[in-house]
Amino acid sequence: MSEDMGQAFEWDGEIEVSDNEFELIPDGDYRATVIAVERMQHNGSEKMSPCPIANVKVRLDNGRILSDRIFLNSKSSWKIAQFFIAVGMRNPSATKEERLRMDWMGAIGRTCTIKVGTHEYKNKTYNEISEWVKPEAPAPVAPAPVMAAPAAPAPAPQNVVPATPTMQQQINQAFTQAQGAYPAQGAYQQGGSF
């Protein structure tokens, strides 16, 4: 038995609309991983001046993807701090006087706990990230066990022969090729991401 994989539509074609409501997940705390941060722009309103928006997308452990628009405005600095504390990039005990450098790319891949709630929009109910949860205090570190006697130092290598210039060139070339095989950590994503 094969799985229904759907049918492709033409860009200007006509479709029959199916009633496929998205199932809400229950309100509560969920573990999540930051998967993307997209740059957006708020054009201003009666309550807030124009400012950038960080559209943060997370994947919950159950596979669901949610997003939260964080306005980069002094009126929402509390929420910016809440986000960076939740993902472990700001000390929860930092004072208001301690400035925060927003490293949005550094947040991608970090895990956190979020509080999921719901909101109404045009007579429909949607899930939302209602809070970025402050991590619990880490457990105290147990003291290291006391060793009876220090370990003996490793014996010095015998008969070490320095690499020839040709061999060293081959080692350097292999190292350079290996570095090029992996993208730089924190490389920017295309499509308006930080």
N, C-alpha and C positions, 0 to 999 in steps of 0.2 A: 504494500500500500504506500503510495507516494504522498508526500506532504504538499498541500496547496501553497504554491510559491507566488500566487498572484499573477497579474498580467500587466505588462508595461502599457502606458498611455502615451499618445502623441501629445506634443506641447499644446496644440490648439484643438484637441479632440474633445468629445463629450463623454461624460462618465455617469454611471449610476451610483449615487451616494449611498454608502452603507452606514448603518447606525452602529458605530463602534466607540462607545464611551470609554474614556480612560478610567480605570479603577483607582479609587483613592486608597492610599495606605493609611493605616490608623495613626492618629496623633501620638507623638512620643519621641524618645531619644533614639537616634540611629547613628551607627558608625558610618563615616563617609570618607572618600578620597577626593581631593581637589584634582579635577581632570583638565580644566581649562579656565583661562581668564581672558575675556574678550573686552576690548576697548569700545565704549559707546560714548555718546554725548547727550547730556540733558540740556535742552535749549532754554531753560529757565521757566519759572512759573510765578504765581503770586507769592508763593511761600519760599522759593529757593532760587538763587541766582544760577545762571548757566554754569555747568561744571562737567568734568568727565565722570563716567560711570564705569566701574569694574563689574562686568557681568560674570560672576563666579559660578562655574558649573561643577557639581560634585556627583560622584557615583556612590550610591548607598551600597552596603554589603549585599542587599537583596537584588542589585542590578539596576534599580530605578535611578534615573538621572533627574536632579533638581537644579535650579539655578536661583541665584540671589543677586539683585542689582544693588551694588554698594555705591552710593553717591559720594564722590570725592569732594566734599564740601565741609566746611567747619561745623555746620549743623548736624552732621552725621559722623563726626570724628569718634564718638563713642562706639559706633558700629564698626568702624575701621579697626579700632583697637580690639574690639571683641573678636573679630575675625582673626587677627594676627596672634592673639592670645590662644584662641582655639586650635590653630594649626601649629602652635609651639614656636612662633617666631617673635614673641614678645613675652617678657616675664610677667606673670599674672600679678606680681606684687610691685610692678613699676608704678611710679608716681605720675601724676598728670604733668608734672614739670619735665619728665624725661621724654624727649622727642622720639618719635617713631619714624623710621625710614621705611616706606612701603615698598617691599620687594615682592611684587606680584608674581614674577616668574619663579622665584624661590618657593612660592606656596604650592606650585603644581607638583603633584605626587605626594603631598603630605596628607596624613590622615587626621581626622578630628571627630568630635561628636557634635551633631546638630540636633536641635529640637525642631521637629516637623509639626506644623499645624495646618490649618485650612483657611482660605479666604474666599469670599463671594465676589464674582465679577460677572455682570450681565446675566444674572439669575443662574449662574453655574458655580459649582464649588471646585476649587483647585487646591492641591497641596502647595505649601510654601515652607521655606526655611524661616522659622519664626525666631530662632536664636542660635548663635554660635556659642556652644557650651565651653565654659572654662574647664580645662583638664583638672582632674583630681590631683592632689599633691602626690608626688612619687613616694613610694614606700622607702623608709629609711634604709640606708645601705648597711648591711651587716659587716662587722669587722672581718678582715681577712684572717684565716686560720694561721696560727703560729707554727712555723716549721722548726723541726728539731735542729737541723744544721743547714747552712747554705750549700747549695749545689756546687759541685766542682766546676770550674770553668771548662768550656769546650776546648779540646786540644787544638793547637795551632795547625793549620793545614800544612802538609808536607809537599814538597816538590811542586810548588805553584809556578807555572810558566806564564809570563806575560803574553798577551795576545799579539800576534803579528799585525802590522798595519792593514794587511788584506783582511784578516779575520775581524779586526775592529771595525773596518768599513762595512763588512757584511752584517755585523751585529747592529751597527747604527742604522743601516738600511732597513733591516727587519723591524727595528723599533719604530722607525718613522712610518713604515707601512702599517704596522699594528695600530698606531695612533690614528691614522687616517681612516681606519675601518670603523671607528666608533665616532658618532657625532659628539661635538663638544657638549659637556653637561650644561643644561640651562639654555640650549639653543632655542632661538625664537621660532615659534610656529607661524606659518603663513595665515593670512586671513584675519588680520586685525587683532591678534592676540598680543599680550604683553611680551 
